[in-house]
Amino acid sequence: MVCTKTFEESIKIDSKPNGYVELAKCVMSGELSNIEYVYQLCESLWNGLNEWYEELGIVYRIQELPSFK
């Protein structure tokens, strides 16, 4: 399966957010019926993404909408 190969390759990449590997492995296993567990994995990845972006110096949040005058 192409999707599984992509996940397998992405897990090997050095720079990735915390929580990514766990969620990717869960998706690859196809065991997604425990909604609470999958939700917790997504939350963990979301927190990991925020930390990872900060480490990489990526600013993706804005506090105010831009003005289009």
mmCIF file of the N, C-alpha and C atoms, coordinates in Angstrom:
data_MODEL
# 
_entry.id   MODEL 
# 
loop_
_atom_site.group_PDB 
_atom_site.id 
_atom_site.type_symbol 
_atom_site.label_atom_id 
_atom_site.label_alt_id 
_atom_site.label_comp_id 
_atom_site.label_asym_id 
_atom_site.label_entity_id 
_atom_site.label_seq_id 
_atom_site.pdbx_PDB_ins_code 
_atom_site.Cartn_x 
_atom_site.Cartn_y 
_atom_site.Cartn_z 
_atom_site.occupancy 
_atom_site.B_iso_or_equiv 
_atom_site.pdbx_formal_charge 
_atom_site.auth_seq_id 
_atom_site.auth_comp_id 
_atom_site.auth_asym_id 
_atom_site.auth_atom_id 
_atom_site.pdbx_PDB_model_num 
ATOM 1   N N  . MET A 1 1  ? 0.849   -1.183 0.000  1.00 0.00 ? 1  MET A N  1 
ATOM 2   C CA . MET A 1 1  ? 0.000   0.000  0.000  1.00 0.00 ? 1  MET A CA 1 
ATOM 3   C C  . MET A 1 1  ? 0.893   1.245  0.000  1.00 0.00 ? 1  MET A C  1 
ATOM 4   N N  . VAL A 1 2  ? 0.629   2.179  -0.892 1.00 0.00 ? 2  VAL A N  1 
ATOM 5   C CA . VAL A 1 2  ? 1.444   3.380  -1.053 1.00 0.00 ? 2  VAL A CA 1 
ATOM 6   C C  . VAL A 1 2  ? 1.438   4.222  0.214  1.00 0.00 ? 2  VAL A C  1 
ATOM 7   N N  . CYS A 1 3  ? 0.295   4.401  0.826  1.00 0.00 ? 3  CYS A N  1 
ATOM 8   C CA . CYS A 1 3  ? 0.174   5.229  2.020  1.00 0.00 ? 3  CYS A CA 1 
ATOM 9   C C  . CYS A 1 3  ? 1.052   4.682  3.145  1.00 0.00 ? 3  CYS A C  1 
ATOM 10  N N  . THR A 1 4  ? 1.041   3.373  3.337  1.00 0.00 ? 4  THR A N  1 
ATOM 11  C CA . THR A 1 4  ? 1.856   2.762  4.380  1.00 0.00 ? 4  THR A CA 1 
ATOM 12  C C  . THR A 1 4  ? 3.333   2.996  4.115  1.00 0.00 ? 4  THR A C  1 
ATOM 13  N N  . LYS A 1 5  ? 3.750   2.860  2.878  1.00 0.00 ? 5  LYS A N  1 
ATOM 14  C CA . LYS A 1 5  ? 5.155   3.094  2.522  1.00 0.00 ? 5  LYS A CA 1 
ATOM 15  C C  . LYS A 1 5  ? 5.550   4.531  2.837  1.00 0.00 ? 5  LYS A C  1 
ATOM 16  N N  . THR A 1 6  ? 4.674   5.471  2.553  1.00 0.00 ? 6  THR A N  1 
ATOM 17  C CA . THR A 1 6  ? 4.944   6.875  2.840  1.00 0.00 ? 6  THR A CA 1 
ATOM 18  C C  . THR A 1 6  ? 5.114   7.089  4.339  1.00 0.00 ? 6  THR A C  1 
ATOM 19  N N  . PHE A 1 7  ? 4.226   6.499  5.140  1.00 0.00 ? 7  PHE A N  1 
ATOM 20  C CA . PHE A 1 7  ? 4.351   6.617  6.595  1.00 0.00 ? 7  PHE A CA 1 
ATOM 21  C C  . PHE A 1 7  ? 5.647   5.974  7.074  1.00 0.00 ? 7  PHE A C  1 
ATOM 22  N N  . GLU A 1 8  ? 5.966   4.794  6.569  1.00 0.00 ? 8  GLU A N  1 
ATOM 23  C CA . GLU A 1 8  ? 7.197   4.107  6.973  1.00 0.00 ? 8  GLU A CA 1 
ATOM 24  C C  . GLU A 1 8  ? 8.424   4.970  6.680  1.00 0.00 ? 8  GLU A C  1 
ATOM 25  N N  . GLU A 1 9  ? 8.443   5.594  5.521  1.00 0.00 ? 9  GLU A N  1 
ATOM 26  C CA . GLU A 1 9  ? 9.565   6.457  5.151  1.00 0.00 ? 9  GLU A CA 1 
ATOM 27  C C  . GLU A 1 9  ? 9.605   7.708  6.014  1.00 0.00 ? 9  GLU A C  1 
ATOM 28  N N  . SER A 1 10 ? 8.453   8.282  6.297  1.00 0.00 ? 10 SER A N  1 
ATOM 29  C CA . SER A 1 10 ? 8.421   9.524  7.072  1.00 0.00 ? 10 SER A CA 1 
ATOM 30  C C  . SER A 1 10 ? 8.842   9.309  8.519  1.00 0.00 ? 10 SER A C  1 
ATOM 31  N N  . ILE A 1 11 ? 8.597   8.133  9.051  1.00 0.00 ? 11 ILE A N  1 
ATOM 32  C CA . ILE A 1 11 ? 9.002   7.831  10.425 1.00 0.00 ? 11 ILE A CA 1 
ATOM 33  C C  . ILE A 1 11 ? 10.520  7.838  10.564 1.00 0.00 ? 11 ILE A C  1 
ATOM 34  N N  . LYS A 1 12 ? 11.219  7.540  9.486  1.00 0.00 ? 12 LYS A N  1 
ATOM 35  C CA . LYS A 1 12 ? 12.683  7.482  9.503  1.00 0.00 ? 12 LYS A CA 1 
ATOM 36  C C  . LYS A 1 12 ? 13.346  8.852  9.420  1.00 0.00 ? 12 LYS A C  1 
ATOM 37  N N  . ILE A 1 13 ? 12.597  9.884  9.055  1.00 0.00 ? 13 ILE A N  1 
ATOM 38  C CA . ILE A 1 13 ? 13.150  11.231 8.924  1.00 0.00 ? 13 ILE A CA 1 
ATOM 39  C C  . ILE A 1 13 ? 13.565  11.730 10.310 1.00 0.00 ? 13 ILE A C  1 
ATOM 40  N N  . ASP A 1 14 ? 14.731  12.360 10.375 1.00 0.00 ? 14 ASP A N  1 
ATOM 41  C CA . ASP A 1 14 ? 15.249  12.832 11.667 1.00 0.00 ? 14 ASP A CA 1 
ATOM 42  C C  . ASP A 1 14 ? 14.373  13.901 12.319 1.00 0.00 ? 14 ASP A C  1 
ATOM 43  N N  . SER A 1 15 ? 13.978  14.882 11.551 1.00 0.00 ? 15 SER A N  1 
ATOM 44  C CA . SER A 1 15 ? 13.214  15.992 12.109 1.00 0.00 ? 15 SER A CA 1 
ATOM 45  C C  . SER A 1 15 ? 11.720  15.763 11.909 1.00 0.00 ? 15 SER A C  1 
ATOM 46  N N  . LYS A 1 16 ? 11.062  15.484 13.004 1.00 0.00 ? 16 LYS A N  1 
ATOM 47  C CA . LYS A 1 16 ? 9.609   15.308 12.963 1.00 0.00 ? 16 LYS A CA 1 
ATOM 48  C C  . LYS A 1 16 ? 9.052   15.697 14.330 1.00 0.00 ? 16 LYS A C  1 
ATOM 49  N N  . PRO A 1 17 ? 7.807   16.097 14.377 1.00 0.00 ? 17 PRO A N  1 
ATOM 50  C CA . PRO A 1 17 ? 7.229   16.531 15.653 1.00 0.00 ? 17 PRO A CA 1 
ATOM 51  C C  . PRO A 1 17 ? 6.945   15.357 16.587 1.00 0.00 ? 17 PRO A C  1 
ATOM 52  N N  . ASN A 1 18 ? 7.017   15.648 17.881 1.00 0.00 ? 18 ASN A N  1 
ATOM 53  C CA . ASN A 1 18 ? 6.610   14.658 18.871 1.00 0.00 ? 18 ASN A CA 1 
ATOM 54  C C  . ASN A 1 18 ? 5.164   14.273 18.618 1.00 0.00 ? 18 ASN A C  1 
ATOM 55  N N  . GLY A 1 19 ? 4.870   13.014 18.771 1.00 0.00 ? 19 GLY A N  1 
ATOM 56  C CA . GLY A 1 19 ? 3.512   12.520 18.574 1.00 0.00 ? 19 GLY A CA 1 
ATOM 57  C C  . GLY A 1 19 ? 3.261   11.988 17.179 1.00 0.00 ? 19 GLY A C  1 
ATOM 58  N N  . TYR A 1 20 ? 4.129   12.335 16.233 1.00 0.00 ? 20 TYR A N  1 
ATOM 59  C CA . TYR A 1 20 ? 3.905   11.913 14.850 1.00 0.00 ? 20 TYR A CA 1 
ATOM 60  C C  . TYR A 1 20 ? 4.032   10.403 14.688 1.00 0.00 ? 20 TYR A C  1 
ATOM 61  N N  . VAL A 1 21 ? 5.099   9.843  15.229 1.00 0.00 ? 21 VAL A N  1 
ATOM 62  C CA . VAL A 1 21 ? 5.367   8.412  15.039 1.00 0.00 ? 21 VAL A CA 1 
ATOM 63  C C  . VAL A 1 21 ? 4.223   7.570  15.594 1.00 0.00 ? 21 VAL A C  1 
ATOM 64  N N  . GLU A 1 22 ? 3.762   7.905  16.775 1.00 0.00 ? 22 GLU A N  1 
ATOM 65  C CA . GLU A 1 22 ? 2.697   7.135  17.411 1.00 0.00 ? 22 GLU A CA 1 
ATOM 66  C C  . GLU A 1 22 ? 1.418   7.161  16.573 1.00 0.00 ? 22 GLU A C  1 
ATOM 67  N N  . LEU A 1 23 ? 1.056   8.344  16.078 1.00 0.00 ? 23 LEU A N  1 
ATOM 68  C CA . LEU A 1 23 ? -0.157  8.459  15.269 1.00 0.00 ? 23 LEU A CA 1 
ATOM 69  C C  . LEU A 1 23 ? 0.019   7.743  13.932 1.00 0.00 ? 23 LEU A C  1 
ATOM 70  N N  . ALA A 1 24 ? 1.170   7.894  13.312 1.00 0.00 ? 24 ALA A N  1 
ATOM 71  C CA . ALA A 1 24 ? 1.427   7.225  12.030 1.00 0.00 ? 24 ALA A CA 1 
ATOM 72  C C  . ALA A 1 24 ? 1.339   5.711  12.185 1.00 0.00 ? 24 ALA A C  1 
ATOM 73  N N  . LYS A 1 25 ? 1.921   5.180  13.250 1.00 0.00 ? 25 LYS A N  1 
ATOM 74  C CA . LYS A 1 25 ? 1.858   3.732  13.490 1.00 0.00 ? 25 LYS A CA 1 
ATOM 75  C C  . LYS A 1 25 ? 0.427   3.270  13.726 1.00 0.00 ? 25 LYS A C  1 
ATOM 76  N N  . CYS A 1 26 ? -0.350  4.065  14.418 1.00 0.00 ? 26 CYS A N  1 
ATOM 77  C CA . CYS A 1 26 ? -1.754  3.732  14.659 1.00 0.00 ? 26 CYS A CA 1 
ATOM 78  C C  . CYS A 1 26 ? -2.513  3.680  13.329 1.00 0.00 ? 26 CYS A C  1 
ATOM 79  N N  . VAL A 1 27 ? -2.283  4.657  12.473 1.00 0.00 ? 27 VAL A N  1 
ATOM 80  C CA . VAL A 1 27 ? -2.941  4.691  11.163 1.00 0.00 ? 27 VAL A CA 1 
ATOM 81  C C  . VAL A 1 27 ? -2.500  3.502  10.324 1.00 0.00 ? 27 VAL A C  1 
ATOM 82  N N  . MET A 1 28 ? -1.203  3.204  10.323 1.00 0.00 ? 28 MET A N  1 
ATOM 83  C CA . MET A 1 28 ? -0.698  2.078  9.541  1.00 0.00 ? 28 MET A CA 1 
ATOM 84  C C  . MET A 1 28 ? -1.285  0.753  10.008 1.00 0.00 ? 28 MET A C  1 
ATOM 85  N N  . SER A 1 29 ? -1.534  0.637  11.303 1.00 0.00 ? 29 SER A N  1 
ATOM 86  C CA . SER A 1 29 ? -2.088  -0.617 11.832 1.00 0.00 ? 29 SER A CA 1 
ATOM 87  C C  . SER A 1 29 ? -3.566  -0.763 11.491 1.00 0.00 ? 29 SER A C  1 
ATOM 88  N N  . GLY A 1 30 ? -4.221  0.369  11.178 1.00 0.00 ? 30 GLY A N  1 
ATOM 89  C CA . GLY A 1 30 ? -5.644  0.346  10.859 1.00 0.00 ? 30 GLY A CA 1 
ATOM 90  C C  . GLY A 1 30 ? -6.534  0.259  12.084 1.00 0.00 ? 30 GLY A C  1 
ATOM 91  N N  . GLU A 1 31 ? -5.939  0.358  13.255 1.00 0.00 ? 31 GLU A N  1 
ATOM 92  C CA . GLU A 1 31 ? -6.714  0.262  14.494 1.00 0.00 ? 31 GLU A CA 1 
ATOM 93  C C  . GLU A 1 31 ? -7.129  1.654  14.949 1.00 0.00 ? 31 GLU A C  1 
ATOM 94  N N  . LEU A 1 32 ? -8.223  2.117  14.395 1.00 0.00 ? 32 LEU A N  1 
ATOM 95  C CA . LEU A 1 32 ? -8.697  3.468  14.666 1.00 0.00 ? 32 LEU A CA 1 
ATOM 96  C C  . LEU A 1 32 ? -10.067 3.481  15.349 1.00 0.00 ? 32 LEU A C  1 
ATOM 97  N N  . SER A 1 33 ? -10.492 2.342  15.859 1.00 0.00 ? 33 SER A N  1 
ATOM 98  C CA . SER A 1 33 ? -11.840 2.259  16.426 1.00 0.00 ? 33 SER A CA 1 
ATOM 99  C C  . SER A 1 33 ? -11.939 2.874  17.823 1.00 0.00 ? 33 SER A C  1 
ATOM 100 N N  . ASN A 1 34 ? -10.824 2.986  18.537 1.00 0.00 ? 34 ASN A N  1 
ATOM 101 C CA . ASN A 1 34 ? -10.854 3.591  19.865 1.00 0.00 ? 34 ASN A CA 1 
ATOM 102 C C  . ASN A 1 34 ? -10.730 5.103  19.693 1.00 0.00 ? 34 ASN A C  1 
ATOM 103 N N  . ILE A 1 35 ? -11.860 5.748  19.630 1.00 0.00 ? 35 ILE A N  1 
ATOM 104 C CA . ILE A 1 35 ? -11.903 7.177  19.317 1.00 0.00 ? 35 ILE A CA 1 
ATOM 105 C C  . ILE A 1 35 ? -11.130 8.010  20.334 1.00 0.00 ? 35 ILE A C  1 
ATOM 106 N N  . GLU A 1 36 ? -11.250 7.679  21.602 1.00 0.00 ? 36 GLU A N  1 
ATOM 107 C CA . GLU A 1 36 ? -10.548 8.434  22.648 1.00 0.00 ? 36 GLU A CA 1 
ATOM 108 C C  . GLU A 1 36 ? -9.027  8.322  22.468 1.00 0.00 ? 36 GLU A C  1 
ATOM 109 N N  . TYR A 1 37 ? -8.545  7.131  22.161 1.00 0.00 ? 37 TYR A N  1 
ATOM 110 C CA . TYR A 1 37 ? -7.109  6.914  21.951 1.00 0.00 ? 37 TYR A CA 1 
ATOM 111 C C  . TYR A 1 37 ? -6.614  7.706  20.740 1.00 0.00 ? 37 TYR A C  1 
ATOM 112 N N  . VAL A 1 38 ? -7.345  7.641  19.651 1.00 0.00 ? 38 VAL A N  1 
ATOM 113 C CA . VAL A 1 38 ? -6.954  8.372  18.440 1.00 0.00 ? 38 VAL A CA 1 
ATOM 114 C C  . VAL A 1 38 ? -6.979  9.876  18.706 1.00 0.00 ? 38 VAL A C  1 
ATOM 115 N N  . TYR A 1 39 ? -7.983  10.333 19.445 1.00 0.00 ? 39 TYR A N  1 
ATOM 116 C CA . TYR A 1 39 ? -8.062  11.750 19.809 1.00 0.00 ? 39 TYR A CA 1 
ATOM 117 C C  . TYR A 1 39 ? -6.819  12.160 20.606 1.00 0.00 ? 39 TYR A C  1 
ATOM 118 N N  . GLN A 1 40 ? -6.419  11.351 21.570 1.00 0.00 ? 40 GLN A N  1 
ATOM 119 C CA . GLN A 1 40 ? -5.238  11.657 22.379 1.00 0.00 ? 40 GLN A CA 1 
ATOM 120 C C  . GLN A 1 40 ? -3.972  11.689 21.517 1.00 0.00 ? 40 GLN A C  1 
ATOM 121 N N  . LEU A 1 41 ? -3.878  10.782 20.563 1.00 0.00 ? 41 LEU A N  1 
ATOM 122 C CA . LEU A 1 41 ? -2.741  10.800 19.641 1.00 0.00 ? 41 LEU A CA 1 
ATOM 123 C C  . LEU A 1 41 ? -2.719  12.091 18.819 1.00 0.00 ? 41 LEU A C  1 
ATOM 124 N N  . CYS A 1 42 ? -3.889  12.526 18.376 1.00 0.00 ? 42 CYS A N  1 
ATOM 125 C CA . CYS A 1 42 ? -3.981  13.775 17.606 1.00 0.00 ? 42 CYS A CA 1 
ATOM 126 C C  . CYS A 1 42 ? -3.610  14.976 18.466 1.00 0.00 ? 42 CYS A C  1 
ATOM 127 N N  . GLU A 1 43 ? -4.057  14.993 19.700 1.00 0.00 ? 43 GLU A N  1 
ATOM 128 C CA . GLU A 1 43 ? -3.706  16.076 20.628 1.00 0.00 ? 43 GLU A CA 1 
ATOM 129 C C  . GLU A 1 43 ? -2.200  16.111 20.852 1.00 0.00 ? 43 GLU A C  1 
ATOM 130 N N  . SER A 1 44 ? -1.615  14.934 21.039 1.00 0.00 ? 44 SER A N  1 
ATOM 131 C CA . SER A 1 44 ? -0.172  14.851 21.259 1.00 0.00 ? 44 SER A CA 1 
ATOM 132 C C  . SER A 1 44 ? 0.585   15.381 20.042 1.00 0.00 ? 44 SER A C  1 
ATOM 133 N N  . LEU A 1 45 ? 0.131   15.011 18.854 1.00 0.00 ? 45 LEU A N  1 
ATOM 134 C CA . LEU A 1 45 ? 0.768   15.512 17.637 1.00 0.00 ? 45 LEU A CA 1 
ATOM 135 C C  . LEU A 1 45 ? 0.597   17.023 17.523 1.00 0.00 ? 45 LEU A C  1 
ATOM 136 N N  . TRP A 1 46 ? -0.579  17.536 17.833 1.00 0.00 ? 46 TRP A N  1 
ATOM 137 C CA . TRP A 1 46 ? -0.812  18.979 17.748 1.00 0.00 ? 46 TRP A CA 1 
ATOM 138 C C  . TRP A 1 46 ? 0.166   19.728 18.650 1.00 0.00 ? 46 TRP A C  1 
ATOM 139 N N  . ASN A 1 47 ? 0.325   19.248 19.888 1.00 0.00 ? 47 ASN A N  1 
ATOM 140 C CA . ASN A 1 47 ? 1.279   19.875 20.804 1.00 0.00 ? 47 ASN A CA 1 
ATOM 141 C C  . ASN A 1 47 ? 2.698   19.735 20.264 1.00 0.00 ? 47 ASN A C  1 
ATOM 142 N N  . GLY A 1 48 ? 3.011   18.567 19.714 1.00 0.00 ? 48 GLY A N  1 
ATOM 143 C CA . GLY A 1 48 ? 4.328   18.349 19.130 1.00 0.00 ? 48 GLY A CA 1 
ATOM 144 C C  . GLY A 1 48 ? 4.600   19.269 17.950 1.00 0.00 ? 48 GLY A C  1 
ATOM 145 N N  . LEU A 1 49 ? 3.577   19.501 17.133 1.00 0.00 ? 49 LEU A N  1 
ATOM 146 C CA . LEU A 1 49 ? 3.726   20.416 15.997 1.00 0.00 ? 49 LEU A CA 1 
ATOM 147 C C  . LEU A 1 49 ? 4.029   21.828 16.470 1.00 0.00 ? 49 LEU A C  1 
ATOM 148 N N  . ASN A 1 50 ? 3.322   22.287 17.493 1.00 0.00 ? 50 ASN A N  1 
ATOM 149 C CA . ASN A 1 50 ? 3.573   23.627 18.013 1.00 0.00 ? 50 ASN A CA 1 
ATOM 150 C C  . ASN A 1 50 ? 5.009   23.765 18.516 1.00 0.00 ? 50 ASN A C  1 
ATOM 151 N N  . GLU A 1 51 ? 5.508   22.762 19.237 1.00 0.00 ? 51 GLU A N  1 
ATOM 152 C CA . GLU A 1 51 ? 6.885   22.779 19.737 1.00 0.00 ? 51 GLU A CA 1 
ATOM 153 C C  . GLU A 1 51 ? 7.887   22.716 18.581 1.00 0.00 ? 51 GLU A C  1 
ATOM 154 N N  . TRP A 1 52 ? 7.594   21.857 17.618 1.00 0.00 ? 52 TRP A N  1 
ATOM 155 C CA . TRP A 1 52 ? 8.489   21.665 16.478 1.00 0.00 ? 52 TRP A CA 1 
ATOM 156 C C  . TRP A 1 52 ? 8.604   22.943 15.663 1.00 0.00 ? 52 TRP A C  1 
ATOM 157 N N  . TYR A 1 53 ? 7.473   23.578 15.382 1.00 0.00 ? 53 TYR A N  1 
ATOM 158 C CA . TYR A 1 53 ? 7.497   24.838 14.630 1.00 0.00 ? 53 TYR A CA 1 
ATOM 159 C C  . TYR A 1 53 ? 8.311   25.885 15.369 1.00 0.00 ? 53 TYR A C  1 
ATOM 160 N N  . GLU A 1 54 ? 8.142   25.948 16.682 1.00 0.00 ? 54 GLU A N  1 
ATOM 161 C CA . GLU A 1 54 ? 8.900   26.916 17.473 1.00 0.00 ? 54 GLU A CA 1 
ATOM 162 C C  . GLU A 1 54 ? 10.396  26.634 17.373 1.00 0.00 ? 54 GLU A C  1 
ATOM 163 N N  . GLU A 1 55 ? 10.780  25.367 17.491 1.00 0.00 ? 55 GLU A N  1 
ATOM 164 C CA . GLU A 1 55 ? 12.193  24.983 17.374 1.00 0.00 ? 55 GLU A CA 1 
ATOM 165 C C  . GLU A 1 55 ? 12.762  25.359 16.008 1.00 0.00 ? 55 GLU A C  1 
ATOM 166 N N  . LEU A 1 56 ? 11.951  25.220 14.968 1.00 0.00 ? 56 LEU A N  1 
ATOM 167 C CA . LEU A 1 56 ? 12.395  25.524 13.603 1.00 0.00 ? 56 LEU A CA 1 
ATOM 168 C C  . LEU A 1 56 ? 12.292  27.010 13.263 1.00 0.00 ? 56 LEU A C  1 
ATOM 169 N N  . GLY A 1 57 ? 11.713  27.792 14.182 1.00 0.00 ? 57 GLY A N  1 
ATOM 170 C CA . GLY A 1 57 ? 11.563  29.225 13.940 1.00 0.00 ? 57 GLY A CA 1 
ATOM 171 C C  . GLY A 1 57 ? 10.445  29.556 12.972 1.00 0.00 ? 57 GLY A C  1 
ATOM 172 N N  . ILE A 1 58 ? 9.475   28.671 12.862 1.00 0.00 ? 58 ILE A N  1 
ATOM 173 C CA . ILE A 1 58 ? 8.347   28.890 11.952 1.00 0.00 ? 58 ILE A CA 1 
ATOM 174 C C  . ILE A 1 58 ? 7.210   29.552 12.722 1.00 0.00 ? 58 ILE A C  1 
ATOM 175 N N  . VAL A 1 59 ? 6.823   30.723 12.259 1.00 0.00 ? 59 VAL A N  1 
ATOM 176 C CA . VAL A 1 59 ? 5.705   31.433 12.874 1.00 0.00 ? 59 VAL A CA 1 
ATOM 177 C C  . VAL A 1 59 ? 4.486   31.204 11.993 1.00 0.00 ? 59 VAL A C  1 
ATOM 178 N N  . TYR A 1 60 ? 3.494   30.543 12.518 1.00 0.00 ? 60 TYR A N  1 
ATOM 179 C CA . TYR A 1 60 ? 2.316   30.249 11.709 1.00 0.00 ? 60 TYR A CA 1 
ATOM 180 C C  . TYR A 1 60 ? 1.042   30.789 12.326 1.00 0.00 ? 60 TYR A C  1 
ATOM 181 N N  . ARG A 1 61 ? 1.135   31.343 13.497 1.00 0.00 ? 61 ARG A N  1 
ATOM 182 C CA . ARG A 1 61 ? -0.050  31.904 14.142 1.00 0.00 ? 61 ARG A CA 1 
ATOM 183 C C  . ARG A 1 61 ? -0.008  33.425 14.044 1.00 0.00 ? 61 ARG A C  1 
ATOM 184 N N  . ILE A 1 62 ? -1.166  33.991 13.900 1.00 0.00 ? 62 ILE A N  1 
ATOM 185 C CA . ILE A 1 62 ? -1.274  35.445 13.941 1.00 0.00 ? 62 ILE A CA 1 
ATOM 186 C C  . ILE A 1 62 ? -2.259  35.807 15.042 1.00 0.00 ? 62 ILE A C  1 
ATOM 187 N N  . GLN A 1 63 ? -2.048  36.949 15.644 1.00 0.00 ? 63 GLN A N  1 
ATOM 188 C CA . GLN A 1 63 ? -2.912  37.388 16.737 1.00 0.00 ? 63 GLN A CA 1 
ATOM 189 C C  . GLN A 1 63 ? -4.090  38.222 16.231 1.00 0.00 ? 63 GLN A C  1 
ATOM 190 N N  . GLU A 1 64 ? -3.890  38.869 15.089 1.00 0.00 ? 64 GLU A N  1 
ATOM 191 C CA . GLU A 1 64 ? -4.937  39.706 14.519 1.00 0.00 ? 64 GLU A CA 1 
ATOM 192 C C  . GLU A 1 64 ? -5.061  39.425 13.036 1.00 0.00 ? 64 GLU A C  1 
ATOM 193 N N  . LEU A 1 65 ? -6.256  39.563 12.528 1.00 0.00 ? 65 LEU A N  1 
ATOM 194 C CA . LEU A 1 65 ? -6.446  39.423 11.095 1.00 0.00 ? 65 LEU A CA 1 
ATOM 195 C C  . LEU A 1 65 ? -5.836  40.617 10.391 1.00 0.00 ? 65 LEU A C  1 
ATOM 196 N N  . PRO A 1 66 ? -5.254  40.408 9.220  1.00 0.00 ? 66 PRO A N  1 
ATOM 197 C CA . PRO A 1 66 ? -4.672  41.532 8.488  1.00 0.00 ? 66 PRO A CA 1 
ATOM 198 C C  . PRO A 1 66 ? -5.742  42.517 8.045  1.00 0.00 ? 66 PRO A C  1 
ATOM 199 N N  . SER A 1 67 ? -5.338  43.733 7.948  1.00 0.00 ? 67 SER A N  1 
ATOM 200 C CA . SER A 1 67 ? -6.241  44.793 7.503  1.00 0.00 ? 67 SER A CA 1 
ATOM 201 C C  . SER A 1 67 ? -6.126  44.940 5.998  1.00 0.00 ? 67 SER A C  1 
ATOM 202 N N  . PHE A 1 68 ? -7.261  44.959 5.315  1.00 0.00 ? 68 PHE A N  1 
ATOM 203 C CA . PHE A 1 68 ? -7.273  45.093 3.848  1.00 0.00 ? 68 PHE A CA 1 
ATOM 204 C C  . PHE A 1 68 ? -7.933  46.410 3.474  1.00 0.00 ? 68 PHE A C  1 
ATOM 205 N N  . LYS A 1 69 ? -7.270  47.502 3.784  1.00 0.00 ? 69 LYS A N  1 
ATOM 206 C CA . LYS A 1 69 ? -7.829  48.834 3.490  1.00 0.00 ? 69 LYS A CA 1 
ATOM 207 C C  . LYS A 1 69 ? -7.272  49.376 2.223  1.00 0.00 ? 69 LYS A C  1 
# 
